[in-house]
Amino acid sequence: MLTVGVDLGGANIQTLVLEGDETLGSARMKTPTQGDRTLVLDVVAAALHAALGEADHELDEVAAVGIGTPGVVIDGTVGGASNIPDWYDRFGLADLARDKLGVPVRLANDGTAAAVGEHHSGAGRGTDHLLAITVGTGVGAGLILNGQPYEGGVGGAGEFGHTVVVQDGAVCPCGRRGCVEAYAGRRAMAFAAERAVAAGRSTVLFDIQEELGQQRPTSAVFKAALDRGDELAADLIDVAISALGVGIASAVNLLDVDAVVVGGGLSDRMGDAFFIRLEAAIRPNLFLQPPRVRLERAQLGDYAGALGAALLARDAAPR
């Protein structure tokens, strides 16, 4: 059975063609930063066709398409995603995508899709209870409980990025205050850097952004600034690690998962030092001592969400 997975991120749209457990083709395109949902769906379709072209297959051979999207997914609709243009107000994404592509569509939160991918083929293999966190433009997560994806009562489970870690804290892109994403999401970190510069602090972040030809401070920009000894970048990373540590420990205390897998652009770019510091931020806040939870680096990189979406589509495809 041929399925296609789409991971819709704030920076990139990653697609993957799956047959059995074999990846036949993939493609990656930039997520539009302006426009409306129609433009975003046009890019999704273009990336999907590019992946099928690499796999030497046609769309009419595809049994189903899975889409992992930011936001809260309820019965084929999505809403509350602030990182994708025109994605905040709830709308029927599954129906729109199905009409555009002409194949059944399985919709899931992007964090859930990434968790499914890592559980199937990555760092979460063999784990019955897993929290998989992606630290990128925003901060997403997915849950595997009792070996199965857990999407909650109406589909809102896994919104780790909107766990409040500082009451009345920094404003999050979602509009609330004190969320993990307000401190550790790259978009929020860029806003914090802009505010700091306006208040008189110096930084090379935006110079590096221009040097690298980026539209925004990416994970690569933050890493390069750290390598140059930029104090503001270092302060923002310190705050991000602290927020992630408190949030992860709270989730582990609540759910008693076996493992926490952390991936995404920011953690991938920062390397081993990031994970050493993150583990140090988590452990003092854990209730169960000595800690039994494992902190693992994600293994699938940008492919976790697309793979998970393709697997979810396979499970939901007409037989």
C-alpha positions as CSV (number, residue, x, y, z in Angstrom):
1,M,0.0,0.0,0.0
2,L,1.3,3.4,-1.0
3,T,0.8,6.3,1.4
4,V,2.2,9.8,1.5
5,G,3.0,11.7,4.7
6,V,3.2,15.5,5.0
7,D,4.8,17.3,7.9
8,L,3.6,20.9,7.8
9,G,6.1,23.0,9.8
10,G,6.5,26.7,10.4
11,A,9.6,26.7,8.3
12,N,9.3,23.8,5.9
13,I,6.9,21.3,4.4
14,Q,8.4,17.8,4.4
15,T,6.8,15.0,2.3
16,L,7.5,11.3,2.2
17,V,6.2,8.4,0.1
18,L,5.9,5.1,2.0
19,E,5.3,1.6,0.8
20,G,5.3,-0.9,3.6
21,D,8.2,0.2,5.8
22,E,10.3,1.5,2.8
23,T,10.6,5.2,1.9
24,L,10.5,5.5,-1.8
25,G,10.8,9.3,-2.2
26,S,10.7,12.6,-0.4
27,A,10.7,16.3,-1.0
28,R,11.0,19.5,1.1
29,M,9.7,23.0,0.3
30,K,9.6,26.2,2.3
31,T,6.3,27.0,4.1
32,P,4.8,30.3,3.0
33,T,5.2,33.0,5.5
34,Q,2.5,35.2,4.0
35,G,-0.7,34.7,2.0
36,D,-3.6,32.4,3.0
37,R,-4.4,28.7,3.5
38,T,-4.9,28.2,-0.2
39,L,-1.3,29.2,-0.9
40,V,-0.1,26.8,1.9
41,L,-2.1,24.0,0.4
42,D,-0.7,24.7,-3.1
43,V,2.8,24.2,-1.7
44,V,1.7,21.1,0.2
45,A,0.4,19.7,-3.2
46,A,3.6,20.7,-5.0
47,A,5.8,19.0,-2.4
48,L,3.7,15.9,-2.5
49,H,3.9,15.6,-6.3
50,A,7.7,16.2,-6.1
51,A,8.1,13.3,-3.6
52,L,5.9,11.1,-5.8
53,G,8.0,12.1,-8.8
54,E,11.2,11.0,-7.0
55,A,9.4,7.7,-6.1
56,D,8.3,7.2,-9.7
57,H,4.7,6.9,-8.8
58,E,1.5,8.8,-9.5
59,L,-1.1,10.3,-7.2
60,D,-3.8,7.9,-8.4
61,E,-1.7,5.1,-6.9
62,V,-1.8,6.6,-3.4
63,A,-4.3,5.0,-0.9
64,A,-4.3,7.9,1.5
65,V,-2.4,11.0,2.5
66,G,-1.5,11.8,6.1
67,I,-0.9,15.5,7.2
68,G,0.7,16.4,10.4
69,T,-0.2,20.1,11.2
70,P,0.4,22.5,14.0
71,G,-2.7,23.4,16.0
72,V,-5.5,21.4,17.7
73,V,-7.0,18.8,15.3
74,I,-10.7,17.9,15.9
75,D,-12.6,15.7,13.5
76,G,-10.6,16.7,10.4
77,T,-10.5,20.4,11.3
78,V,-7.6,22.4,12.7
79,G,-7.3,25.7,14.5
80,G,-5.1,27.6,16.9
81,A,-1.9,27.4,14.9
82,S,-0.1,30.8,14.9
83,N,2.9,29.7,12.9
84,I,1.1,29.0,9.6
85,P,-0.6,31.8,7.6
86,D,-4.4,31.8,8.0
87,W,-4.2,28.7,10.2
88,Y,-5.5,30.2,13.5
89,D,-9.3,30.2,12.9
90,R,-10.6,26.6,12.8
91,F,-11.3,25.2,9.3
92,G,-11.8,21.8,7.6
93,L,-8.3,21.1,6.5
94,A,-9.0,17.4,5.8
95,D,-11.8,18.2,3.4
96,L,-9.9,20.9,1.6
97,A,-6.9,18.7,1.2
98,R,-9.0,15.8,0.0
99,D,-10.8,17.9,-2.5
100,K,-7.5,19.3,-3.8
101,L,-5.7,15.9,-4.0
102,G,-8.6,13.6,-4.7
103,V,-7.5,11.0,-2.1
104,P,-8.5,10.2,1.5
105,V,-6.7,12.4,4.0
106,R,-5.9,11.5,7.6
107,L,-5.2,14.6,9.7
108,A,-3.2,14.7,12.9
109,N,-1.3,17.2,15.1
110,D,2.3,17.4,13.9
111,G,3.6,16.5,17.3
112,T,1.5,13.3,17.3
113,A,2.8,12.5,13.8
114,A,6.5,13.0,14.9
115,A,5.9,10.8,18.0
116,V,4.5,8.0,15.8
117,G,7.5,8.2,13.5
118,E,10.0,8.1,16.4
119,H,8.1,5.3,18.1
120,H,8.0,3.2,14.9
121,S,11.5,3.7,13.5
122,G,13.5,6.1,15.8
123,A,14.5,6.7,19.4
124,G,11.2,5.6,20.8
125,R,11.3,2.0,19.4
126,G,10.3,-0.6,22.0
127,T,8.8,2.0,24.4
128,D,5.2,1.7,25.5
129,H,4.9,5.2,27.0
130,L,6.7,8.0,25.1
131,L,6.7,11.8,25.1
132,A,8.2,13.1,21.9
133,I,9.0,16.9,21.8
134,T,10.0,19.0,18.8
135,V,11.7,22.3,19.4
136,G,11.5,24.4,16.2
137,T,9.6,27.5,15.1
138,G,7.2,26.5,17.9
139,V,7.3,23.8,20.5
140,G,5.2,20.7,19.7
141,A,4.8,17.3,21.3
142,G,3.1,14.0,20.8
143,L,2.2,11.1,23.1
144,I,2.4,7.4,22.8
145,L,0.6,5.7,25.7
146,N,0.2,1.9,26.0
147,G,1.9,1.6,22.7
148,Q,-0.7,3.7,20.8
149,P,-0.9,7.4,19.8
150,Y,-2.8,9.4,22.3
151,E,-4.7,12.4,20.9
152,G,-7.0,13.1,23.9
153,G,-10.7,13.4,24.3
154,V,-11.2,15.8,21.3
155,G,-7.7,15.9,19.8
156,G,-6.0,18.4,22.0
157,A,-3.5,16.2,23.7
158,G,0.2,16.9,23.3
159,E,0.2,20.7,23.4
160,F,3.3,20.7,25.5
161,G,4.4,24.0,24.0
162,H,1.4,25.6,25.7
163,T,2.1,24.2,29.1
164,V,2.4,27.3,31.4
165,V,5.8,27.3,33.2
166,V,5.8,31.0,34.3
167,Q,2.5,32.5,35.6
168,D,1.8,35.8,33.9
169,G,5.1,35.4,32.0
170,A,6.3,36.3,28.5
171,V,3.6,36.5,25.8
172,C,3.4,33.4,23.6
173,P,2.6,33.5,19.9
174,C,-0.6,31.8,20.9
175,G,-1.6,35.0,22.8
176,R,-1.3,33.5,26.3
177,R,1.4,34.1,28.8
178,G,4.2,32.0,30.2
179,C,4.0,29.0,27.9
180,V,7.0,26.9,27.2
181,E,6.9,28.1,23.6
182,A,7.1,31.7,24.7
183,Y,10.7,30.9,25.8
184,A,11.8,28.0,23.7
185,G,10.1,28.4,20.3
186,R,12.4,30.0,17.8
187,R,9.8,32.5,16.6
188,A,9.3,33.7,20.2
189,M,13.1,33.8,20.7
190,A,13.4,36.0,17.6
191,F,10.8,38.4,19.0
192,A,12.6,38.5,22.3
193,A,15.9,39.3,20.5
194,E,14.1,42.1,18.6
195,R,12.8,43.6,21.9
196,A,16.2,43.3,23.5
197,V,17.9,45.2,20.6
198,A,15.2,47.9,20.8
199,A,16.0,48.2,24.5
200,G,19.7,48.8,23.7
201,R,21.3,45.3,23.8
202,S,23.8,44.3,21.0
203,T,23.8,41.1,19.1
204,V,25.1,39.6,15.9
205,L,22.0,37.4,15.4
206,F,20.4,39.6,12.7
207,D,23.8,40.2,11.0
208,I,24.2,36.4,10.7
209,Q,20.6,36.1,9.5
210,E,21.5,38.4,6.7
211,E,24.8,36.7,5.9
212,L,23.0,33.4,5.6
213,G,20.2,34.8,3.5
214,Q,17.5,33.8,6.0
215,Q,14.1,35.5,6.4
216,R,14.2,35.0,10.2
217,P,16.7,33.8,12.8
218,T,16.8,30.1,12.2
219,S,18.4,27.5,14.4
220,A,21.6,27.7,12.3
221,V,21.6,31.5,13.0
222,F,21.4,31.0,16.7
223,K,24.1,28.3,16.6
224,A,26.4,30.6,14.6
225,A,25.8,33.5,17.1
226,L,26.6,31.2,20.0
227,D,29.8,30.2,18.3
228,R,30.8,33.8,18.0
229,G,30.2,34.4,21.7
230,D,27.0,36.4,21.3
231,E,25.8,37.1,24.9
232,L,22.1,37.7,23.9
233,A,21.9,34.5,22.0
234,A,23.5,32.6,25.0
235,D,20.9,34.2,27.3
236,L,18.0,33.2,25.1
237,I,19.3,29.6,24.9
238,D,19.6,29.6,28.7
239,V,16.0,30.7,29.2
240,A,14.8,28.2,26.6
241,I,16.6,25.3,28.3
242,S,15.2,26.3,31.7
243,A,11.6,26.5,30.4
244,L,11.9,23.1,28.6
245,G,13.4,21.5,31.7
246,V,10.5,22.6,33.9
247,G,7.9,21.7,31.4
248,I,9.4,18.3,30.6
249,A,9.7,17.4,34.3
250,S,6.1,18.4,34.9
251,A,4.9,16.2,32.1
252,V,6.9,13.3,33.3
253,N,5.6,13.7,36.8
254,L,2.1,13.6,35.5
255,L,2.4,10.8,33.0
256,D,5.3,8.6,34.2
257,V,6.5,8.0,30.6
258,D,9.4,5.6,29.9
259,A,11.2,8.0,27.6
260,V,11.3,11.6,26.4
261,V,12.6,12.1,22.9
262,V,13.6,15.6,21.9
263,G,14.2,16.7,18.4
264,G,13.7,19.7,16.1
265,G,16.0,22.3,14.6
266,L,17.1,24.0,17.7
267,S,18.1,20.9,19.7
268,D,19.7,19.3,16.6
269,R,21.9,22.3,15.9
270,M,23.0,22.7,19.5
271,G,24.3,19.2,19.8
272,D,25.5,17.3,22.9
273,A,25.9,20.3,25.1
274,F,22.2,21.2,24.7
275,F,21.2,17.7,25.9
276,I,23.6,17.7,28.8
277,R,22.2,21.0,30.0
278,L,18.6,20.0,29.3
279,E,19.0,16.8,31.4
280,A,20.5,18.9,34.2
281,A,17.5,21.2,34.1
282,I,15.0,18.4,34.2
283,R,16.3,16.1,36.9
284,P,15.9,18.4,40.0
285,N,12.2,18.9,39.1
286,L,11.4,15.2,38.9
287,F,9.3,13.7,41.7
288,L,10.4,10.1,41.3
289,Q,14.0,9.7,42.5
290,P,16.2,8.3,41.3
291,P,14.8,9.3,37.9
292,R,13.9,6.3,35.7
293,V,12.8,8.2,32.6
294,R,15.3,8.2,29.7
295,L,16.1,11.4,27.8
296,E,16.8,10.6,24.1
297,R,17.8,12.5,21.1
298,A,15.4,12.1,18.2
299,Q,16.9,10.0,15.4
300,L,14.8,10.8,12.4
301,G,15.3,14.5,12.1
302,D,13.0,16.2,9.6
303,Y,11.5,12.9,8.5
304,A,9.8,11.9,11.8
305,G,6.6,13.9,11.2
306,A,6.3,12.9,7.6
307,L,6.9,9.2,8.4
308,G,4.4,9.3,11.3
309,A,1.8,11.0,9.1
310,A,2.3,8.3,6.4
311,L,1.9,5.6,9.0
312,L,-1.3,7.2,10.4
313,A,-2.7,7.5,6.8
314,R,-1.9,3.8,6.2
315,D,-3.8,2.8,9.3
316,A,-6.8,4.9,8.2
317,A,-6.7,4.0,4.5
318,P,-9.7,2.2,2.9
319,R,-9.1,-1.5,2.6
